[in-house]
Structures are given as C-alpha cells and as structure tokens.
Amino acid sequence: MNIKIAINILLGLLAAVILFHLTIIFKVIPYNIAWGGRLQSDSEMYVFETISILINLFLALILLMKGGYIKSVINRKIIDIILWAFVVIFILNTIGNIFAKTILEKSFAILTLGSAILIWGILRKKKLTH
C-alpha cells in the first residue's frame, strides 16, 4: 500500500476518534462506555478525554509531517521513532480493548490493531512514494 494512502486512512481514523472523544466530553455519549468502563467522575472523564484528544492530535501532526503535508520540524528518524512507539501503544491498547467492560470498546480493538498495522506498513517503506 502506498504510504500516502495509509497516512490518509489513519488521518481519517484519527478524525473519527477525536470526534468520538469530543462527543464524550460534551456528554452526547456517556463516559462509562470509554476507558474500559473505569471512569468514576466527570473530572476524571475530562482529564482522560483531554489527554486522549491531545495524543491523537500529536499523532496526526506526526503523520502530516511524515506524509509531507506540512513542513517537518522534527528529524525524520525522530518521527520514525515516535511512530514505532505508537505501534507499541496501539498493540497494547488492542489488548486492553479486548478486555474492556463494554462491547463498544471491545470493538475498538479492530481499530487499534488496524492502526498499528497501518503505521507498521508506513515505517516498513523506505521512502515516501508520490
């Protein structure tokens, strides 16, 4: 798969995930379906959701740099190290989602595993193809 296609798919997934977290913050969706059903209060929810949104925005920024959509202010090797860290995070998150309390969050295991595979594929390519 072309790196640009993989990056575009990931950016779309990240946009959807950020939208999901925003719906939790604005209480469109109850927070007890997220974070393994372990959140106990609104204040916990705001902290966890804000951190999640910031991490997803950071990953999107890294992907935009990797794809050449924006000027990279970070060395390419550092970008790759960050992306490898996200592969590990997504694999661990997949395991966590499998053991979540809610069916909705269990289903996110597919999303996190897919994200890990897409990033791994991006990293396995030697150079960006246009």
SULUR-V430618 format. One record per backbone hydrogen bond with DSSP energy under -0.5 kcal/mol. NH is the residue of the N-H (numbers start at 1). CO is the residue of the C=O. E is the energy in kcal/mol with one decimal. If there is no record, write none. Layout:
BEGIN
nh | co | e
NH | CO | E
NH | CO | E
END
This chain:
BEGIN
nh | co | e
6 | 2 | -2.2
7 | 3 | -2.9
8 | 4 | -2.7
9 | 5 | -2.5
10 | 6 | -2.4
11 | 7 | -2.8
12 | 8 | -2.1
13 | 9 | -2.4
14 | 10 | -2.9
15 | 11 | -2.2
16 | 12 | -2.0
17 | 13 | -2.6
18 | 14 | -2.8
19 | 15 | -2.2
20 | 16 | -2.3
21 | 17 | -2.4
22 | 18 | -2.3
23 | 19 | -2.1
24 | 20 | -1.3
25 | 21 | -2.3
26 | 22 | -2.5
27 | 24 | -1.5
28 | 23 | -2.8
29 | 23 | -1.6
33 | 30 | -1.4
34 | 31 | -1.6
37 | 34 | -1.7
38 | 35 | -1.5
39 | 34 | -0.5
45 | 41 | -2.2
46 | 42 | -2.8
47 | 43 | -1.9
48 | 44 | -2.7
49 | 45 | -3.0
50 | 46 | -2.0
51 | 47 | -2.4
52 | 48 | -2.4
53 | 49 | -2.5
54 | 50 | -2.4
55 | 51 | -2.5
56 | 52 | -2.4
57 | 53 | -2.5
58 | 54 | -2.3
59 | 55 | -2.5
60 | 56 | -2.2
61 | 57 | -2.3
62 | 58 | -2.4
63 | 59 | -2.7
64 | 60 | -2.5
65 | 61 | -1.9
66 | 62 | -2.7
67 | 63 | -2.6
68 | 65 | -1.1
69 | 64 | -2.2
70 | 64 | -1.3
79 | 75 | -2.2
80 | 76 | -2.3
81 | 77 | -2.2
82 | 78 | -2.6
83 | 79 | -2.4
84 | 80 | -2.5
85 | 81 | -2.2
86 | 82 | -1.9
87 | 83 | -1.8
88 | 84 | -2.0
89 | 85 | -2.6
90 | 86 | -2.9
91 | 87 | -2.1
92 | 88 | -2.6
93 | 89 | -2.8
94 | 90 | -2.1
95 | 91 | -1.9
96 | 92 | -2.4
97 | 93 | -2.9
98 | 94 | -2.0
99 | 95 | -1.2
100 | 97 | -1.4
106 | 102 | -2.1
107 | 103 | -2.2
108 | 104 | -0.8
108 | 105 | -0.6
109 | 106 | -1.6
110 | 107 | -1.4
111 | 107 | -0.6
112 | 108 | -2.7
113 | 109 | -2.4
114 | 110 | -2.5
115 | 111 | -2.3
116 | 112 | -2.2
117 | 113 | -2.4
118 | 114 | -2.5
119 | 115 | -2.6
120 | 116 | -2.4
121 | 117 | -2.4
122 | 118 | -2.2
123 | 119 | -2.4
124 | 120 | -1.6
125 | 121 | -0.9
125 | 122 | -0.6
END
